[in-house]
Amino acid sequence: MIAIAQRRALLVGSIPAATAEEAMTEAVGELGPFLRALPDGETGDRDRWIAGTIEGFRRNPDLVVRREGDWSDYKRQLNYSVRRGHRLTGEDLDVRLYRPFRDSRGIFQRLRADSGRTDLAFQVGVPGDFDLAMFTLGPLRALRHRGAFTAATVREVARIHAEAGVDVVFQLEMPAELVLVTKAPRVLRGVLASLMARGVARLIDRSPQDARFGVHLCLGDLGHKALGRMRDADPVVRLANAIASAWPAGHPLEYLHAPLAAGENPPPLDPAFYRPLARLRLPERTRFVAGFLHERRSIDQVRRILEMVESQYGRSVDVAAACGLARRGHDNALATMRQAAALCAGVG
């Protein structure tokens, strides 16, 4: 029998709006009683996740452009090399976590007070250090220079935590890891997942001891198109289990979100896709957030998918889209929020 808990909705991060205030106000208006945490909508040039951050690295004296790109698709991404004779360190890398937090925190505090959700946390998206390194430098250089991105990320997390404490939940965002596990031969997925998870654990272990964390696994959503596709949920289960196993003691993992759709492609209706979720093993206090809400599925279809997910996992789950909503357009984003509200309202 499935244990019932209060279902929450997760907004992964980006929301199609002109300003953070507009995005956050709409999120609270549509999902206020059900929100797991409130992101600032990642508006402006943050609507394409880390593209704006990587563009900002043009000003870093330790980096030189290796390949120009306009971010129109996955083959046209800006890429750098470390400048000859220079050493890349975290001190000079601006990973752009603190300033958006600072600019939006007042809006969050007002909306939290107005909504009566005194328990609501401010959600700060944290691109994984390996992901930042890989998309900035390419896979091989990422392995060599990851430490600089780790240091820069930990510095910003610590700065935010020092100001806001438990009012903030940090969402660690990891598309590269899941895409790599997805594309690996099935026989190698477990080994690769364990390797990826150890890198995550090192980042968390260096973060403040009582900082709140969630994890967002991702298949990519540039232009609302995925970088990877899963035949079934096996890659998600392998990586999620490895992360949960490696997660450092003393750093609670509040939730783990996994995509069950892929960009513009909706979540499958075939029960076989979800069967690997029977092998998912998360800590009792870690909520699994199933990322299947999608504009190309009806409310009856998403209800059916929810039943399949919970039947396999054996526990109630929270709900979300597979990724941020900014690449879907406003009408489609609103449709997925309302799917979430309907599913959450159906659980006591």
C-alpha positions as CSV (number, residue, x, y, z in Angstrom):
1,M,0.0,0.0,0.0
2,I,1.4,3.4,-1.0
3,A,2.0,5.8,1.9
4,I,0.2,9.1,1.4
5,A,2.0,12.4,2.0
6,Q,1.1,15.9,1.2
7,R,1.9,16.2,-2.5
8,R,3.9,19.3,-3.6
9,A,4.7,20.9,-6.9
10,L,8.2,21.8,-7.9
11,L,8.9,24.6,-10.4
12,V,12.3,23.6,-11.7
13,G,13.5,27.1,-12.2
14,S,12.7,29.2,-15.2
15,I,9.3,30.8,-15.8
16,P,8.3,32.7,-19.0
17,A,7.9,36.3,-17.6
18,A,9.5,39.7,-18.2
19,T,10.6,40.1,-14.6
20,A,11.3,38.1,-11.4
21,E,8.3,39.8,-9.7
22,E,5.9,38.8,-12.5
23,A,7.2,35.2,-12.5
24,M,7.1,34.8,-8.8
25,T,3.7,36.4,-8.4
26,E,2.2,34.1,-11.1
27,A,3.8,31.0,-9.5
28,V,2.3,31.8,-6.1
29,G,-1.1,32.7,-7.7
30,E,-1.3,29.3,-9.5
31,L,0.5,27.0,-7.0
32,G,0.7,28.9,-3.7
33,P,-0.7,26.1,-1.4
34,F,1.3,23.4,-3.2
35,L,4.7,24.9,-3.9
36,R,7.7,23.0,-2.6
37,A,9.8,26.2,-2.9
38,L,9.6,29.4,-4.9
39,P,12.3,30.2,-7.6
40,D,12.7,33.7,-8.9
41,G,11.8,32.6,-12.5
42,E,15.3,32.9,-13.9
43,T,14.2,35.7,-16.1
44,G,16.3,37.8,-18.5
45,D,19.4,36.0,-20.0
46,R,19.0,33.3,-17.3
47,D,16.1,31.8,-19.2
48,R,18.6,29.6,-21.1
49,W,20.0,28.2,-17.9
50,I,23.8,28.8,-17.9
51,A,24.2,30.4,-21.4
52,G,24.3,33.9,-19.9
53,T,26.9,32.8,-17.3
54,I,29.1,31.3,-19.9
55,E,28.8,34.4,-22.1
56,G,30.0,36.4,-19.1
57,F,33.2,34.4,-19.0
58,R,34.3,36.4,-22.1
59,R,35.5,39.0,-19.6
60,N,37.6,36.5,-17.7
61,P,41.3,37.1,-18.4
62,D,42.2,33.4,-17.9
63,L,39.9,32.2,-20.7
64,V,40.0,32.6,-24.4
65,V,37.2,31.8,-26.9
66,R,37.9,28.5,-28.6
67,R,34.6,28.3,-30.6
68,E,32.0,30.9,-31.0
69,G,28.3,30.0,-30.7
70,D,24.9,31.6,-30.5
71,W,23.2,28.9,-28.4
72,S,20.6,28.3,-31.1
73,D,21.1,24.5,-30.6
74,Y,23.4,22.1,-28.9
75,K,26.0,22.3,-31.8
76,R,26.3,26.1,-31.6
77,Q,27.5,26.6,-28.0
78,L,30.2,29.1,-27.0
79,N,33.3,27.3,-25.8
80,Y,36.6,28.4,-24.2
81,S,40.1,27.3,-23.5
82,V,42.3,28.3,-20.6
83,R,44.6,31.0,-21.9
84,R,48.2,29.9,-22.4
85,G,50.3,30.7,-19.4
86,H,47.3,31.3,-17.1
87,R,45.8,29.2,-14.3
88,L,42.0,29.0,-13.9
89,T,40.9,29.5,-10.3
90,G,37.5,29.9,-8.6
91,E,38.4,33.4,-7.3
92,D,37.9,34.9,-10.8
93,L,34.9,32.9,-11.9
94,D,31.5,34.6,-11.5
95,V,28.9,31.8,-11.5
96,R,26.1,34.3,-10.9
97,L,24.3,32.8,-8.0
98,Y,24.5,35.6,-5.3
99,R,23.4,38.6,-7.3
100,P,20.1,37.2,-8.6
101,F,19.4,35.9,-5.1
102,R,20.0,39.4,-3.6
103,D,17.9,41.1,-6.3
104,S,14.9,38.8,-5.8
105,R,15.0,38.1,-2.1
106,G,12.8,41.1,-1.1
107,I,10.1,40.0,-3.6
108,F,10.2,36.5,-2.2
109,Q,9.8,37.7,1.4
110,R,6.9,39.9,0.5
111,L,5.1,37.2,-1.5
112,R,5.7,34.6,1.3
113,A,4.2,36.9,3.9
114,D,1.2,37.8,1.7
115,S,0.5,34.1,0.9
116,G,0.6,32.9,4.5
117,R,3.1,30.2,3.5
118,T,5.5,30.9,6.3
119,D,7.2,27.5,5.6
120,L,8.0,28.5,2.0
121,A,11.7,28.5,1.0
122,F,13.4,30.5,-1.6
123,Q,14.7,28.1,-4.3
124,V,18.2,29.0,-5.7
125,G,19.2,27.0,-8.8
126,V,22.9,25.8,-8.6
127,P,24.3,24.5,-11.9
128,G,26.5,21.5,-11.1
129,D,30.2,22.3,-11.1
130,F,31.0,19.5,-13.6
131,D,28.2,20.8,-15.8
132,L,29.5,24.4,-15.7
133,A,33.0,23.1,-16.5
134,M,31.9,20.9,-19.3
135,F,29.7,23.4,-21.1
136,T,32.4,26.1,-20.7
137,L,35.5,24.1,-21.7
138,G,34.3,20.8,-23.2
139,P,34.5,17.3,-21.6
140,L,38.3,16.8,-21.5
141,R,39.2,20.2,-20.2
142,A,36.3,20.0,-17.7
143,L,38.0,17.1,-15.9
144,R,41.2,19.1,-15.6
145,H,39.7,22.3,-14.4
146,R,36.6,21.3,-12.5
147,G,38.1,22.3,-9.2
148,A,37.9,26.0,-10.2
149,F,34.2,25.7,-10.8
150,T,33.7,23.7,-7.6
151,A,35.4,26.5,-5.6
152,A,33.4,29.3,-7.3
153,T,30.1,27.4,-6.7
154,V,30.8,26.7,-3.0
155,R,31.8,30.3,-2.4
156,E,28.5,31.6,-3.8
157,V,26.4,28.9,-1.9
158,A,28.2,29.8,1.3
159,R,27.6,33.5,0.8
160,I,23.9,33.1,0.2
161,H,23.6,30.6,3.1
162,A,25.3,33.1,5.4
163,E,22.6,35.7,4.7
164,A,19.5,33.5,4.4
165,G,20.2,30.3,6.2
166,V,17.4,27.7,6.1
167,D,15.1,30.2,4.2
168,V,16.9,29.0,1.0
169,V,16.9,25.6,-0.6
170,F,19.7,25.1,-3.1
171,Q,18.7,23.0,-6.2
172,L,21.7,21.3,-7.7
173,E,21.1,21.0,-11.5
174,M,22.8,18.2,-13.4
175,P,22.0,17.5,-17.1
176,A,25.5,16.4,-18.1
177,E,25.6,13.5,-15.6
178,L,22.2,12.1,-16.6
179,V,22.9,12.5,-20.4
180,L,26.2,10.6,-20.0
181,V,24.6,7.8,-18.0
182,T,21.7,7.6,-20.5
183,K,24.0,7.3,-23.5
184,A,26.3,4.7,-21.9
185,P,25.8,1.0,-22.6
186,R,23.5,-0.5,-20.0
187,V,26.3,-2.6,-18.6
188,L,28.4,0.5,-17.8
189,R,25.7,2.7,-16.4
190,G,26.2,1.6,-12.8
191,V,29.9,2.4,-12.8
192,L,29.5,5.7,-14.6
193,A,26.6,6.7,-12.2
194,S,28.8,6.0,-9.2
195,L,31.6,8.0,-10.7
196,M,29.3,11.0,-11.3
197,A,27.8,10.7,-7.8
198,R,31.2,10.9,-6.1
199,G,31.8,14.2,-7.8
200,V,28.4,15.5,-6.6
201,A,29.3,14.3,-3.0
202,R,32.6,16.3,-3.1
203,L,30.7,19.5,-3.9
204,I,28.1,18.9,-1.2
205,D,30.7,18.0,1.4
206,R,32.4,21.4,0.9
207,S,29.1,23.3,1.3
208,P,27.8,24.7,4.7
209,Q,26.8,21.8,7.0
210,D,23.1,22.8,7.5
211,A,22.5,24.1,3.9
212,R,19.3,22.7,2.4
213,F,19.7,20.9,-0.9
214,G,17.5,19.3,-3.6
215,V,18.7,17.7,-6.9
216,H,17.4,18.3,-10.4
217,L,18.4,15.7,-12.9
218,C,17.9,16.8,-16.5
219,L,18.1,15.7,-20.1
220,G,18.6,19.2,-21.4
221,D,16.0,21.7,-22.7
222,L,17.8,24.1,-25.0
223,G,15.1,25.4,-27.4
224,H,12.7,23.0,-25.6
225,K,14.7,20.1,-27.1
226,A,16.4,17.4,-25.1
227,L,20.1,16.5,-25.4
228,G,19.3,12.9,-24.4
229,R,16.4,10.5,-24.6
230,M,15.7,7.5,-22.4
231,R,14.1,4.3,-23.6
232,D,12.9,3.7,-20.0
233,A,13.6,5.1,-16.6
234,D,16.7,3.0,-15.9
235,P,19.2,5.8,-16.3
236,V,17.3,7.9,-13.8
237,V,17.2,5.1,-11.3
238,R,20.9,4.3,-11.6
239,L,22.0,7.8,-11.1
240,A,19.5,8.7,-8.4
241,N,20.4,5.6,-6.4
242,A,24.2,6.4,-6.8
243,I,23.7,10.0,-5.6
244,A,21.6,8.9,-2.6
245,S,24.3,6.3,-1.7
246,A,27.2,8.8,-2.0
247,W,25.4,11.8,-0.4
248,P,27.4,13.0,2.6
249,A,26.0,12.4,6.1
250,G,24.9,15.6,7.8
251,H,23.7,17.2,4.6
252,P,20.0,16.3,4.2
253,L,18.8,15.7,0.6
254,E,15.3,17.1,0.6
255,Y,14.2,16.0,-2.8
256,L,15.4,14.5,-6.0
257,H,13.8,15.5,-9.3
258,A,14.0,13.3,-12.4
259,P,12.8,14.0,-15.9
260,L,10.3,11.5,-17.3
261,A,9.7,13.5,-20.5
262,A,12.3,14.9,-22.9
263,G,12.0,18.5,-24.1
264,E,9.1,18.8,-26.6
265,N,8.5,15.0,-26.4
266,P,5.9,14.2,-23.8
267,P,6.2,11.4,-21.2
268,P,5.4,7.9,-22.5
269,L,2.0,6.3,-21.8
270,D,3.5,2.8,-21.9
271,P,3.8,1.3,-18.4
272,A,7.0,-0.5,-19.3
273,F,8.8,2.9,-19.4
274,Y,8.2,3.3,-15.6
275,R,9.0,-0.2,-14.4
276,P,12.6,0.6,-13.4
277,L,11.2,2.9,-10.8
278,A,10.6,-0.2,-8.7
279,R,14.3,-0.2,-8.1
280,L,14.5,3.4,-6.9
281,R,15.9,3.7,-3.4
282,L,15.9,7.1,-1.8
283,P,16.1,8.0,1.9
284,E,12.8,8.0,3.7
285,R,12.9,11.8,4.1
286,T,13.9,12.5,0.5
287,R,10.9,13.3,-1.7
288,F,11.0,11.9,-5.3
289,V,9.8,14.6,-7.7
290,A,8.5,13.0,-10.9
291,G,9.1,15.3,-13.9
292,F,6.3,14.3,-16.3
293,L,3.9,17.4,-16.5
294,H,3.7,18.3,-20.2
295,E,1.6,20.6,-22.4
296,R,1.1,17.7,-24.9
297,R,-0.6,15.5,-22.3
298,S,-4.2,15.9,-21.0
299,I,-5.1,16.0,-17.3
300,D,-6.4,12.4,-17.6
301,Q,-3.2,11.3,-19.1
302,V,-1.0,12.9,-16.5
303,R,-3.2,11.3,-13.8
304,R,-2.6,7.9,-15.4
305,I,1.1,8.5,-15.5
306,L,1.2,9.6,-11.9
307,E,-0.6,6.3,-11.0
308,M,2.0,4.3,-13.0
309,V,4.9,6.2,-11.3
310,E,3.6,5.7,-7.8
311,S,2.6,2.1,-8.4
312,Q,6.2,1.2,-9.3
313,Y,7.9,3.4,-6.7
314,G,5.6,2.4,-3.9
315,R,5.4,5.8,-2.4
316,S,3.6,9.0,-3.1
317,V,5.6,11.5,-5.2
318,D,5.8,15.2,-5.9
319,V,5.2,16.5,-9.4
320,A,7.0,18.8,-11.9
321,A,7.7,19.3,-15.5
322,A,10.9,17.7,-16.8
323,C,12.7,21.1,-16.8
324,G,12.2,24.8,-16.5
325,L,9.1,26.3,-18.2
326,A,10.7,29.3,-19.9
327,R,11.3,27.5,-23.2
328,R,7.6,26.4,-23.5
329,G,6.0,29.8,-23.9
330,H,3.5,31.3,-21.4
331,D,0.4,29.4,-22.4
332,N,2.1,26.0,-22.2
333,A,3.9,26.9,-19.0
334,L,0.6,27.9,-17.4
335,A,-1.0,24.6,-18.6
336,T,1.7,22.6,-16.8
337,M,1.3,24.7,-13.6
338,R,-2.4,23.9,-13.7
339,Q,-1.8,20.2,-14.2
340,A,0.4,20.4,-11.1
341,A,-2.3,22.2,-9.1
342,A,-4.9,19.6,-10.1
343,L,-2.7,16.6,-9.1
344,C,-1.7,18.2,-5.8
345,A,-5.3,19.1,-4.9
346,G,-6.3,15.5,-5.3
347,V,-4.1,14.4,-2.4
348,G,-5.1,14.8,1.3
